[in-house]
Amino acid sequence: MNANLNFSVFILINGLFMNSSCEHKEAESSVSGSMVLPVHETKIENIQAMEAAKMLEKNPYMMVLDIRTPEEFNSGHIPASINIDYKAENFELEIKKLDRSKPYLMHCRSGRRSTAALNTFRKLRFDHIIHIDDGILGWNKELTK
C-alpha cells in the first residue's frame, strides 16, 4: 500500500509540474503576441535547356523570363518570352509586378545571372521558378528575332 501511495504522489506531482509548464509557455506566447507563421519556400527547379524546350512543347503558354540585356534579347530569344533585364536598376521592381503564384521558366545567357537572380525570386516569395541552368547557350531550337 505504501508503494501505491508513493506512486500516486509521484503521478500527482508530475501532473502538476507538466500543467504549470504548459501554462507558462501559453503565457509567454500571449505576452509576446507573436505568431509563428509557416515559412514560404520558393520551389526552384534547375533544368537544362533541352528539357526546357520539351517542357514548352507540352505547355506552350508557360511564362518565359529572359533576364538578359535588351540588346542580347533582340539578337534572339525564345518565342513569347518576356525580357526583364537583370542588370537594370528596376529589375526587382519589374519582377514584383509578376503574378508570384504562377510558375516561370527563367534564363539568361549562360546561367550565371539567372542563378544570382534566384535570390530575388526567393526574397519576393515566388511559388515556383524553373531555372535553365545552361541558359540560352544550351538552347538549340530556333530563336525569334
TORKOL-381498 format. One record per residue (C-alpha): x, y, z; chain; residue in three letters. Coordinates in nm, 4 decimals, padded with zeros to 6 digits, always signed. Layout:
BEGIN
<pt u="X" v="Y" w="Z" ch="A" aa="ala"/>
...
//
This chain:
BEGIN
<pt u="+00.0000" v="+00.0000" w="+00.0000" ch="A" aa="met"/>
<pt u="+00.2875" v="+00.2357" w="+00.0804" ch="A" aa="asn"/>
<pt u="+00.4254" v="+00.1754" w="-00.2725" ch="A" aa="ala"/>
<pt u="+00.0853" v="+00.2635" w="-00.4222" ch="A" aa="asn"/>
<pt u="+00.0734" v="+00.5837" w="-00.2169" ch="A" aa="leu"/>
<pt u="+00.4259" v="+00.6819" w="-00.3280" ch="A" aa="asn"/>
<pt u="+00.3345" v="+00.6102" w="-00.6908" ch="A" aa="phe"/>
<pt u="+00.0138" v="+00.8177" w="-00.6614" ch="A" aa="ser"/>
<pt u="+00.2046" v="+01.1109" w="-00.5118" ch="A" aa="val"/>
<pt u="+00.4635" v="+01.0842" w="-00.7908" ch="A" aa="phe"/>
<pt u="+00.1892" v="+01.0933" w="-01.0575" ch="A" aa="ile"/>
<pt u="+00.0179" v="+01.3891" w="-00.8885" ch="A" aa="leu"/>
<pt u="+00.3409" v="+01.5934" w="-00.8615" ch="A" aa="ile"/>
<pt u="+00.4418" v="+01.5078" w="-01.2167" ch="A" aa="asn"/>
<pt u="+00.0983" v="+01.6113" w="-01.3454" ch="A" aa="gly"/>
<pt u="+00.1144" v="+01.9441" w="-01.1642" ch="A" aa="leu"/>
<pt u="+00.4629" v="+02.0120" w="-01.2973" ch="A" aa="phe"/>
<pt u="+00.3599" v="+01.9355" w="-01.6571" ch="A" aa="met"/>
<pt u="+00.0469" v="+02.1502" w="-01.6291" ch="A" aa="asn"/>
<pt u="+00.2336" v="+02.4513" w="-01.4900" ch="A" aa="ser"/>
<pt u="+00.4934" v="+02.4143" w="-01.7634" ch="A" aa="ser"/>
<pt u="+00.2231" v="+02.4339" w="-02.0325" ch="A" aa="cys"/>
<pt u="+00.0584" v="+02.7335" w="-01.8673" ch="A" aa="glu"/>
<pt u="+00.3938" v="+02.9113" w="-01.8555" ch="A" aa="his"/>
<pt u="+00.4503" v="+02.8578" w="-02.2280" ch="A" aa="lys"/>
<pt u="+00.0987" v="+02.9791" w="-02.3125" ch="A" aa="glu"/>
<pt u="+00.1570" v="+03.2898" w="-02.1009" ch="A" aa="ala"/>
<pt u="+00.4880" v="+03.3556" w="-02.2768" ch="A" aa="glu"/>
<pt u="+00.3324" v="+03.3313" w="-02.6231" ch="A" aa="ser"/>
<pt u="+00.0390" v="+03.5548" w="-02.5314" ch="A" aa="ser"/>
<pt u="+00.2693" v="+03.8142" w="-02.3750" ch="A" aa="val"/>
<pt u="+00.4955" v="+03.8356" w="-02.6767" ch="A" aa="ser"/>
<pt u="+00.1950" v="+03.8439" w="-02.9098" ch="A" aa="gly"/>
<pt u="+00.3985" v="+03.6828" w="-03.1832" ch="A" aa="ser"/>
<pt u="+00.2574" v="+03.4144" w="-03.4015" ch="A" aa="met"/>
<pt u="+00.4650" v="+03.1545" w="-03.5764" ch="A" aa="val"/>
<pt u="+00.3877" v="+03.1684" w="-03.9471" ch="A" aa="leu"/>
<pt u="+00.4736" v="+02.8923" w="-04.1910" ch="A" aa="pro"/>
<pt u="+00.7937" v="+02.9579" w="-04.3810" ch="A" aa="val"/>
<pt u="+00.7362" v="+03.0212" w="-04.7513" ch="A" aa="his"/>
<pt u="+00.9857" v="+02.8447" w="-04.9665" ch="A" aa="glu"/>
<pt u="+01.0187" v="+02.9109" w="-05.3372" ch="A" aa="thr"/>
<pt u="+01.0349" v="+02.5886" w="-05.5338" ch="A" aa="lys"/>
<pt u="+01.3412" v="+02.6090" w="-05.7583" ch="A" aa="ile"/>
<pt u="+01.3928" v="+02.3553" w="-06.0363" ch="A" aa="glu"/>
<pt u="+01.7235" v="+02.3556" w="-06.2215" ch="A" aa="asn"/>
<pt u="+01.6928" v="+02.2058" w="-06.5688" ch="A" aa="ile"/>
<pt u="+01.8893" v="+02.2030" w="-06.8926" ch="A" aa="gln"/>
<pt u="+01.7755" v="+02.3959" w="-07.1998" ch="A" aa="ala"/>
<pt u="+01.6790" v="+02.0795" w="-07.3889" ch="A" aa="met"/>
<pt u="+01.4452" v="+01.9779" w="-07.1060" ch="A" aa="glu"/>
<pt u="+01.3007" v="+02.3311" w="-07.1056" ch="A" aa="ala"/>
<pt u="+01.2314" v="+02.3030" w="-07.4801" ch="A" aa="ala"/>
<pt u="+01.0368" v="+01.9810" w="-07.4200" ch="A" aa="lys"/>
<pt u="+00.8502" v="+02.1465" w="-07.1325" ch="A" aa="met"/>
<pt u="+00.7454" v="+02.4344" w="-07.3588" ch="A" aa="leu"/>
<pt u="+00.6264" v="+02.1926" w="-07.6278" ch="A" aa="glu"/>
<pt u="+00.3911" v="+02.0380" w="-07.3707" ch="A" aa="lys"/>
<pt u="+00.2915" v="+02.3734" w="-07.2214" ch="A" aa="asn"/>
<pt u="+00.3322" v="+02.6479" w="-07.4838" ch="A" aa="pro"/>
<pt u="+00.1627" v="+02.9052" w="-07.2584" ch="A" aa="tyr"/>
<pt u="+00.4199" v="+02.8817" w="-06.9815" ch="A" aa="met"/>
<pt u="+00.5723" v="+03.2201" w="-06.8997" ch="A" aa="met"/>
<pt u="+00.9381" v="+03.2511" w="-07.0030" ch="A" aa="val"/>
<pt u="+01.1512" v="+03.5216" w="-06.8410" ch="A" aa="leu"/>
<pt u="+01.4646" v="+03.6208" w="-07.0275" ch="A" aa="asp"/>
<pt u="+01.6752" v="+03.8298" w="-06.7903" ch="A" aa="ile"/>
<pt u="+01.9465" v="+03.9252" w="-07.0402" ch="A" aa="arg"/>
<pt u="+02.0018" v="+04.2815" w="-07.1580" ch="A" aa="thr"/>
<pt u="+01.7648" v="+04.4213" w="-07.4232" ch="A" aa="pro"/>
<pt u="+02.0489" v="+04.4029" w="-07.6780" ch="A" aa="glu"/>
<pt u="+02.1034" v="+04.0330" w="-07.6062" ch="A" aa="glu"/>
<pt u="+01.7282" v="+03.9718" w="-07.6155" ch="A" aa="phe"/>
<pt u="+01.6939" v="+04.1467" w="-07.9535" ch="A" aa="asn"/>
<pt u="+01.9714" v="+03.9327" w="-08.1001" ch="A" aa="ser"/>
<pt u="+01.7486" v="+03.6267" w="-08.0491" ch="A" aa="gly"/>
<pt u="+01.5168" v="+03.4906" w="-07.7818" ch="A" aa="his"/>
<pt u="+01.2812" v="+03.2045" w="-07.7041" ch="A" aa="ile"/>
<pt u="+00.9439" v="+03.2753" w="-07.8700" ch="A" aa="pro"/>
<pt u="+00.6915" v="+03.4603" w="-07.6496" ch="A" aa="ala"/>
<pt u="+00.9460" v="+03.5275" w="-07.3742" ch="A" aa="ser"/>
<pt u="+00.9404" v="+03.8439" w="-07.1642" ch="A" aa="ile"/>
<pt u="+01.2577" v="+04.0466" w="-07.1237" ch="A" aa="asn"/>
<pt u="+01.3361" v="+04.1892" w="-06.7784" ch="A" aa="ile"/>
<pt u="+01.6994" v="+04.2984" w="-06.7625" ch="A" aa="asp"/>
<pt u="+01.8779" v="+04.1650" w="-06.4539" ch="A" aa="tyr"/>
<pt u="+02.1385" v="+04.4418" w="-06.4827" ch="A" aa="lys"/>
<pt u="+01.8754" v="+04.7195" w="-06.4805" ch="A" aa="ala"/>
<pt u="+01.8213" v="+04.9240" w="-06.1644" ch="A" aa="glu"/>
<pt u="+01.4495" v="+04.8466" w="-06.1732" ch="A" aa="asn"/>
<pt u="+01.4892" v="+04.4672" w="-06.2052" ch="A" aa="phe"/>
<pt u="+01.3325" v="+04.3864" w="-05.8684" ch="A" aa="glu"/>
<pt u="+01.0546" v="+04.6416" w="-05.9228" ch="A" aa="leu"/>
<pt u="+00.9675" v="+04.4821" w="-06.2584" ch="A" aa="glu"/>
<pt u="+00.9774" v="+04.1299" w="-06.1117" ch="A" aa="ile"/>
<pt u="+00.7393" v="+04.2428" w="-05.8343" ch="A" aa="lys"/>
<pt u="+00.4745" v="+04.3162" w="-06.0997" ch="A" aa="lys"/>
<pt u="+00.4526" v="+03.9484" w="-06.1955" ch="A" aa="leu"/>
<pt u="+00.1989" v="+03.7037" w="-06.0539" ch="A" aa="asp"/>
<pt u="+00.4017" v="+03.5194" w="-05.7892" ch="A" aa="arg"/>
<pt u="+00.1677" v="+03.2206" w="-05.7820" ch="A" aa="ser"/>
<pt u="+00.2483" v="+03.1196" w="-06.1421" ch="A" aa="lys"/>
<pt u="+00.5461" v="+02.9074" w="-06.2461" ch="A" aa="pro"/>
<pt u="+00.8108" v="+03.0842" w="-06.4557" ch="A" aa="tyr"/>
<pt u="+01.0788" v="+02.9411" w="-06.6801" ch="A" aa="leu"/>
<pt u="+01.3753" v="+03.1757" w="-06.6317" ch="A" aa="met"/>
<pt u="+01.7113" v="+03.2075" w="-06.8063" ch="A" aa="his"/>
<pt u="+01.9962" v="+03.4356" w="-06.9061" ch="A" aa="cys"/>
<pt u="+02.2818" v="+03.3739" w="-07.1500" ch="A" aa="arg"/>
<pt u="+02.4889" v="+03.1128" w="-06.9657" ch="A" aa="ser"/>
<pt u="+02.3189" v="+03.0643" w="-06.6291" ch="A" aa="gly"/>
<pt u="+02.5325" v="+03.2953" w="-06.4168" ch="A" aa="arg"/>
<pt u="+02.2959" v="+03.5951" w="-06.3922" ch="A" aa="arg"/>
<pt u="+01.9886" v="+03.3747" w="-06.3638" ch="A" aa="ser"/>
<pt u="+02.1484" v="+03.1806" w="-06.0770" ch="A" aa="thr"/>
<pt u="+02.2135" v="+03.5115" w="-05.8977" ch="A" aa="ala"/>
<pt u="+01.8545" v="+03.6244" w="-05.9715" ch="A" aa="ala"/>
<pt u="+01.7117" v="+03.3240" w="-05.7867" ch="A" aa="leu"/>
<pt u="+01.7719" v="+03.5091" w="-05.4582" ch="A" aa="asn"/>
<pt u="+01.5421" v="+03.7890" w="-05.5744" ch="A" aa="thr"/>
<pt u="+01.2667" v="+03.5409" w="-05.6594" ch="A" aa="phe"/>
<pt u="+01.3067" v="+03.3798" w="-05.3165" ch="A" aa="arg"/>
<pt u="+01.3026" v="+03.7169" w="-05.1428" ch="A" aa="lys"/>
<pt u="+00.9825" v="+03.8143" w="-05.3269" ch="A" aa="leu"/>
<pt u="+00.8280" v="+03.4771" w="-05.2349" ch="A" aa="arg"/>
<pt u="+00.7545" v="+03.3421" w="-05.5805" ch="A" aa="phe"/>
<pt u="+00.5992" v="+02.9952" w="-05.5695" ch="A" aa="asp"/>
<pt u="+00.7865" v="+02.8175" w="-05.8484" ch="A" aa="his"/>
<pt u="+01.0847" v="+02.9091" w="-06.0662" ch="A" aa="ile"/>
<pt u="+01.2189" v="+02.6720" w="-06.3293" ch="A" aa="ile"/>
<pt u="+01.5757" v="+02.7784" w="-06.3958" ch="A" aa="his"/>
<pt u="+01.7500" v="+02.6942" w="-06.7230" ch="A" aa="ile"/>
<pt u="+02.0938" v="+02.6089" w="-06.5867" ch="A" aa="asp"/>
<pt u="+02.2822" v="+02.6354" w="-06.9143" ch="A" aa="asp"/>
<pt u="+02.0981" v="+02.9467" w="-07.0323" ch="A" aa="gly"/>
<pt u="+02.0222" v="+03.0396" w="-07.3900" ch="A" aa="ile"/>
<pt u="+02.3621" v="+02.8945" w="-07.4888" ch="A" aa="leu"/>
<pt u="+02.2162" v="+02.5488" w="-07.4295" ch="A" aa="gly"/>
<pt u="+01.9117" v="+02.6204" w="-07.6427" ch="A" aa="trp"/>
<pt u="+01.9447" v="+02.4671" w="-07.9875" ch="A" aa="asn"/>
<pt u="+01.5916" v="+02.5289" w="-08.1118" ch="A" aa="lys"/>
<pt u="+01.5031" v="+02.8222" w="-08.3314" ch="A" aa="glu"/>
<pt u="+01.5057" v="+03.1620" w="-08.1662" ch="A" aa="leu"/>
<pt u="+01.2805" v="+03.4563" w="-08.2508" ch="A" aa="thr"/>
<pt u="+01.4479" v="+03.7787" w="-08.3653" ch="A" aa="lys"/>
//
